[in-house]
């Protein structure tokens, strides 16, 4: 009997060991299957084409081609002289300048830019000088430049896409006024719109797609203009004179491009 019990225990132990072995084998097979499935999914994902990134259009190229309007402000510095038959009176003056401009540009051959512009500014430039000799000694000459208008062609080269140094030149018109006063009485005056020429240059910076700012200097020459003064005592045969005027400006401004 004891031998039979021992035999049964041995059989029971073998059965338990067999069950444990079967469970272990099943677990190993499940782990192996999971590993194979993971590797297959990774290989499939690697072979699958990737989605292209969203298209971002490039920024439009910077161009100076187009027409614009703008405004400017700065200083006006003038030199004027009145030449009499007995001598000359001259003076320098300065004042405020401000106004607006309109123009068009065209960019070609890379960075070259050509354009045309009209600028109109009012000024407060005036100066007075005392006559020191001759029959009008002690009298006063007052020079004024009330406004100027320039029509210029310009050429420049964009050294960087948004920076444009340029030179310009063309015609100029200015309204000048010369008063001759003697003994508190006005004895002569010339008030005339003169024509002349201008030359200058500057640099312009396009700080936004349609906006630009500039700094420039210009010189204008208005030629000569004549007149006469008459007083019964000092100039019984009239005192003739001729005047000359030049103007220089230093301006900053802003332009808005219409297209």
Helices and strands as residue ranges (DSSP letters): H 2-47, E 66-84, E 87-108, E 112-130, E 140-160, E 163-182, E 185-206, E 211-231, E 235-257
